[in-house]
Amino acid sequence: MIEYLRIDQKHPLYQQEIALRQSILLDPINYTMEMLEDEFPGFEARFEHFVAVVDHPKGKRVIGCALLLPHYPDDEPNTGKLMQMAVDPQRQREGIGRRLVIELERRALGELGLTKLYCHARADAAAFYASLGWVRTGDRFMEAGIEHYKMVFDTASVDESDRLEADATESA
């Protein structure tokens, strides 16, 4: 069974989340957590961390993660950014990424009252976000040497309760 949690930097699973982000997202582009902190100073402490966890003979194991940066950019207080989403390659295509996004959306749109989320999705992941109701805006751009699209989820254009209800039915 997969458990979905919101954790902080003091949580015992935080170091596993960091290791997953490093191996899946940063190592392939020769980037480090230190470089990320230099580029986005103070953001790690501002992130809300969502993890997917399974029981393992050696204890709980993080197999997926996504970060929410609420109230960002600063000039758009009702907006948040989804960042650093990763799923263990051996566990991809099991719906883990979808559920992480849904958990992040529930927190952002429901509990925090944000009205819009966005992310910079790799071009090969844009269809995944589109399947969740996110809309591609603008032209393709390069970030960290990889083609990306800006993807937006705006509550003004979607009935969130219907979508979350459909997801709950699908999960049952």
C-alpha positions as a Markdown table, in Angstrom:
| # | Residue | x | y | z |
|---|---|---|---|---|
| 1 | Met | 0.0 | 0.0 | 0.0 |
| 2 | Ile | 1.2 | 3.5 | -0.8 |
| 3 | Glu | 0.9 | 6.2 | 1.8 |
| 4 | Tyr | 0.9 | 9.9 | 0.8 |
| 5 | Leu | 2.2 | 12.4 | 3.4 |
| 6 | Arg | 3.0 | 16.0 | 3.7 |
| 7 | Ile | 6.4 | 16.3 | 5.5 |
| 8 | Asp | 8.8 | 19.1 | 6.5 |
| 9 | Gln | 12.6 | 19.3 | 6.7 |
| 10 | Lys | 12.7 | 17.8 | 10.2 |
| 11 | His | 10.7 | 14.6 | 9.2 |
| 12 | Pro | 12.7 | 11.4 | 9.2 |
| 13 | Leu | 11.8 | 10.8 | 5.5 |
| 14 | Tyr | 13.1 | 14.2 | 4.3 |
| 15 | Gln | 16.6 | 12.9 | 3.5 |
| 16 | Gln | 15.1 | 10.1 | 1.4 |
| 17 | Glu | 13.1 | 12.8 | -0.5 |
| 18 | Ile | 16.3 | 14.8 | -1.1 |
| 19 | Ala | 18.1 | 11.6 | -2.3 |
| 20 | Leu | 15.2 | 10.9 | -4.8 |
| 21 | Arg | 15.1 | 14.5 | -6.1 |
| 22 | Gln | 18.9 | 14.4 | -6.5 |
| 23 | Ser | 19.0 | 11.1 | -8.4 |
| 24 | Ile | 16.0 | 11.6 | -10.6 |
| 25 | Leu | 16.0 | 15.4 | -11.3 |
| 26 | Leu | 19.4 | 16.8 | -10.5 |
| 27 | Asp | 22.1 | 14.2 | -11.3 |
| 28 | Pro | 21.0 | 13.9 | -15.0 |
| 29 | Ile | 21.7 | 17.6 | -15.5 |
| 30 | Asn | 24.9 | 17.8 | -13.4 |
| 31 | Tyr | 23.2 | 19.9 | -10.7 |
| 32 | Thr | 23.3 | 19.6 | -6.9 |
| 33 | Met | 21.0 | 20.5 | -4.1 |
| 34 | Glu | 23.6 | 23.2 | -3.2 |
| 35 | Met | 23.3 | 24.7 | -6.6 |
| 36 | Leu | 19.5 | 24.6 | -6.3 |
| 37 | Glu | 19.7 | 26.4 | -3.0 |
| 38 | Asp | 22.0 | 29.1 | -4.5 |
| 39 | Glu | 19.6 | 29.6 | -7.4 |
| 40 | Phe | 16.5 | 29.7 | -5.1 |
| 41 | Pro | 17.8 | 30.9 | -1.7 |
| 42 | Gly | 15.5 | 30.1 | 1.2 |
| 43 | Phe | 13.0 | 28.2 | -1.0 |
| 44 | Glu | 13.7 | 24.7 | 0.5 |
| 45 | Ala | 12.4 | 26.0 | 3.8 |
| 46 | Arg | 9.3 | 27.5 | 2.1 |
| 47 | Phe | 8.4 | 24.4 | 0.2 |
| 48 | Glu | 5.6 | 22.1 | 1.3 |
| 49 | His | 6.9 | 18.6 | 0.7 |
| 50 | Phe | 4.6 | 15.8 | -0.5 |
| 51 | Val | 5.9 | 12.2 | -0.6 |
| 52 | Ala | 4.7 | 8.8 | -1.6 |
| 53 | Val | 5.9 | 6.1 | 0.8 |
| 54 | Val | 5.8 | 2.3 | 0.8 |
| 55 | Asp | 6.7 | -0.1 | 3.5 |
| 56 | His | 10.0 | -1.9 | 2.9 |
| 57 | Pro | 11.7 | -4.6 | 5.0 |
| 58 | Lys | 14.3 | -2.0 | 6.1 |
| 59 | Gly | 11.6 | 0.6 | 6.9 |
| 60 | Lys | 9.5 | 3.2 | 5.0 |
| 61 | Arg | 10.8 | 4.1 | 1.6 |
| 62 | Val | 10.1 | 7.3 | -0.4 |
| 63 | Ile | 9.1 | 6.4 | -4.0 |
| 64 | Gly | 7.8 | 9.8 | -5.1 |
| 65 | Cys | 7.7 | 13.4 | -4.2 |
| 66 | Ala | 6.4 | 16.8 | -5.3 |
| 67 | Leu | 7.0 | 20.3 | -3.8 |
| 68 | Leu | 4.5 | 23.2 | -3.5 |
| 69 | Leu | 5.8 | 26.7 | -3.2 |
| 70 | Pro | 2.7 | 28.5 | -2.0 |
| 71 | His | 2.1 | 32.2 | -2.7 |
| 72 | Tyr | 4.6 | 32.3 | -5.5 |
| 73 | Pro | 5.5 | 34.5 | -7.3 |
| 74 | Asp | 5.3 | 37.1 | -4.5 |
| 75 | Asp | 3.3 | 39.5 | -6.7 |
| 76 | Glu | 0.6 | 36.8 | -7.1 |
| 77 | Pro | -0.4 | 35.8 | -3.6 |
| 78 | Asn | -3.2 | 33.4 | -4.7 |
| 79 | Thr | -0.8 | 31.4 | -6.9 |
| 80 | Gly | 1.5 | 28.5 | -6.1 |
| 81 | Lys | 4.2 | 26.6 | -8.0 |
| 82 | Leu | 4.6 | 22.9 | -8.2 |
| 83 | Met | 8.3 | 22.0 | -8.4 |
| 84 | Gln | 10.7 | 19.1 | -8.2 |
| 85 | Met | 8.2 | 16.3 | -8.9 |
| 86 | Ala | 9.8 | 12.8 | -9.2 |
| 87 | Val | 8.8 | 9.2 | -9.0 |
| 88 | Asp | 11.2 | 6.3 | -8.7 |
| 89 | Pro | 11.6 | 4.9 | -12.2 |
| 90 | Gln | 10.7 | 1.4 | -11.0 |
| 91 | Arg | 7.3 | 2.7 | -9.8 |
| 92 | Gln | 6.4 | 5.0 | -12.7 |
| 93 | Arg | 3.1 | 4.4 | -14.5 |
| 94 | Glu | 1.3 | 3.3 | -11.3 |
| 95 | Gly | -0.6 | 6.5 | -10.7 |
| 96 | Ile | 1.8 | 7.8 | -8.0 |
| 97 | Gly | 2.6 | 11.0 | -9.8 |
| 98 | Arg | -1.1 | 11.6 | -10.4 |
| 99 | Arg | -1.9 | 11.1 | -6.8 |
| 100 | Leu | 0.9 | 13.4 | -5.6 |
| 101 | Val | -0.4 | 16.2 | -7.8 |
| 102 | Ile | -3.9 | 15.6 | -6.5 |
| 103 | Glu | -2.7 | 15.7 | -2.9 |
| 104 | Leu | -0.7 | 18.9 | -3.6 |
| 105 | Glu | -3.8 | 20.5 | -5.3 |
| 106 | Arg | -6.0 | 19.6 | -2.3 |
| 107 | Arg | -3.6 | 21.4 | 0.0 |
| 108 | Ala | -3.1 | 24.4 | -2.2 |
| 109 | Leu | -6.6 | 25.0 | -3.5 |
| 110 | Gly | -8.5 | 23.6 | -0.6 |
| 111 | Glu | -6.6 | 24.3 | 2.6 |
| 112 | Leu | -4.5 | 27.3 | 1.5 |
| 113 | Gly | -7.1 | 28.9 | -0.7 |
| 114 | Leu | -4.9 | 29.4 | -3.7 |
| 115 | Thr | -6.8 | 29.8 | -6.9 |
| 116 | Lys | -4.0 | 29.0 | -9.4 |
| 117 | Leu | -1.1 | 26.6 | -9.7 |
| 118 | Tyr | 1.6 | 26.4 | -12.3 |
| 119 | Cys | 4.7 | 24.4 | -13.1 |
| 120 | His | 7.5 | 24.2 | -15.6 |
| 121 | Ala | 6.8 | 20.8 | -17.1 |
| 122 | Arg | 9.3 | 18.9 | -19.2 |
| 123 | Ala | 8.0 | 18.7 | -22.7 |
| 124 | Asp | 7.6 | 14.9 | -22.4 |
| 125 | Ala | 5.5 | 15.4 | -19.2 |
| 126 | Ala | 3.1 | 18.1 | -20.6 |
| 127 | Ala | 0.5 | 15.4 | -21.6 |
| 128 | Phe | 0.6 | 14.0 | -18.0 |
| 129 | Tyr | -0.4 | 17.5 | -16.6 |
| 130 | Ala | -2.9 | 18.0 | -19.4 |
| 131 | Ser | -4.6 | 14.8 | -18.4 |
| 132 | Leu | -5.1 | 16.3 | -14.9 |
| 133 | Gly | -6.8 | 19.4 | -16.3 |
| 134 | Trp | -3.7 | 21.6 | -16.4 |
| 135 | Val | -3.4 | 23.8 | -19.5 |
| 136 | Arg | -0.2 | 24.6 | -21.5 |
| 137 | Thr | 0.4 | 28.3 | -21.8 |
| 138 | Gly | 3.0 | 30.0 | -23.9 |
| 139 | Asp | 5.7 | 28.6 | -26.1 |
| 140 | Arg | 8.2 | 25.8 | -25.4 |
| 141 | Phe | 11.3 | 27.1 | -23.5 |
| 142 | Met | 14.6 | 25.7 | -22.3 |
| 143 | Glu | 15.3 | 25.3 | -18.6 |
| 144 | Ala | 18.3 | 23.4 | -17.3 |
| 145 | Gly | 19.0 | 22.3 | -20.9 |
| 146 | Ile | 15.7 | 20.5 | -21.2 |
| 147 | Glu | 12.6 | 21.6 | -23.2 |
| 148 | His | 9.7 | 22.7 | -21.0 |
| 149 | Tyr | 6.2 | 24.2 | -21.1 |
| 150 | Lys | 4.5 | 26.3 | -18.6 |
| 151 | Met | 1.4 | 24.4 | -17.4 |
| 152 | Val | -1.3 | 26.1 | -15.4 |
| 153 | Phe | -4.2 | 24.9 | -13.3 |
| 154 | Asp | -6.7 | 27.7 | -12.6 |
| 155 | Thr | -9.8 | 27.1 | -10.6 |
| 156 | Ala | -11.6 | 29.8 | -12.6 |
| 157 | Ser | -11.5 | 27.4 | -15.6 |
| 158 | Val | -12.3 | 24.1 | -13.9 |
| 159 | Asp | -14.8 | 22.7 | -11.4 |
| 160 | Glu | -12.3 | 21.3 | -8.9 |
| 161 | Ser | -14.9 | 19.3 | -6.9 |
| 162 | Asp | -16.0 | 17.3 | -9.9 |
| 163 | Arg | -12.4 | 16.5 | -10.8 |
| 164 | Leu | -11.5 | 15.4 | -7.3 |
| 165 | Glu | -14.7 | 13.4 | -7.0 |
| 166 | Ala | -13.8 | 11.6 | -10.2 |
| 167 | Asp | -10.3 | 10.9 | -8.9 |
| 168 | Ala | -11.7 | 9.5 | -5.6 |
| 169 | Thr | -14.1 | 7.2 | -7.6 |
| 170 | Glu | -11.2 | 6.0 | -9.8 |
| 171 | Ser | -9.0 | 5.3 | -6.8 |
| 172 | Ala | -11.7 | 3.2 | -5.0 |
